[in-house]
C-alpha cells in the first residue's frame, strides 16, 4: 500500500472519528453545568467601566 492510500484511509476513519469526538467534547465543555457564571462574566467584561472610563493606573476589579 502506498503512502497516499494509507493516509487517505487513516483520515477517512480514525482522524474523522477523533475530530468528531473533539467537537462533541468542546460542545459539552461549553455547555457544562456551572459554566454560566464564567460565560456571563466574559460577556459582560467589556462593560465593567461603563460609568466612568478606567484611568491609566487603575486595575480591573474581579
VENGI-V239368 format. One record per residue. SS is DSSP state (~ for helix, > for strand, _ for the rest). PSI is psi in degrees with one decimal (999 if undefined). Layout:
ss=SS psi=PSI
ss=SS psi=PSI
//
This chain:
ss=_ psi=130.1
ss=_ psi=168.8
ss=~ psi=-42.1
ss=~ psi=-45.6
ss=~ psi=-40.8
ss=~ psi=-47.6
ss=~ psi=-34.1
ss=~ psi=-45.2
ss=~ psi=-38.4
ss=~ psi=-44.1
ss=~ psi=-34.7
ss=~ psi=-17.4
ss=~ psi=-75.6
ss=~ psi=-40.4
ss=~ psi=-38.4
ss=~ psi=-44.0
ss=~ psi=-43.4
ss=~ psi=-42.7
ss=~ psi=-36.7
ss=~ psi=-44.2
ss=~ psi=-41.0
ss=~ psi=-44.3
ss=~ psi=-47.0
ss=~ psi=-37.9
ss=~ psi=-38.4
ss=~ psi=-42.0
ss=~ psi=-45.5
ss=~ psi=-40.4
ss=~ psi=-41.4
ss=~ psi=-34.7
ss=_ psi=20.3
ss=_ psi=153.3
ss=_ psi=139.3
ss=_ psi=-5.0
ss=_ psi=-6.1
ss=~ psi=-45.8
ss=~ psi=-36.0
ss=~ psi=-43.5
ss=~ psi=-39.2
ss=~ psi=-41.7
ss=~ psi=-42.8
ss=~ psi=-38.7
ss=~ psi=-33.7
ss=~ psi=2.3
ss=~ psi=-28.2
ss=~ psi=-13.4
ss=~ psi=10.2
ss=_ psi=-34.7
ss=_ psi=40.2
ss=_ psi=-34.1
ss=_ psi=-31.9
ss=_ psi=148.0
ss=_ psi=148.3
ss=_ psi=138.3
ss=_ psi=168.3
ss=_ psi=-35.2
ss=_ psi=-1.7
ss=_ psi=133.6
ss=_ psi=156.3
ss=_ psi=143.1
ss=_ psi=126.8
ss=_ psi=999
//
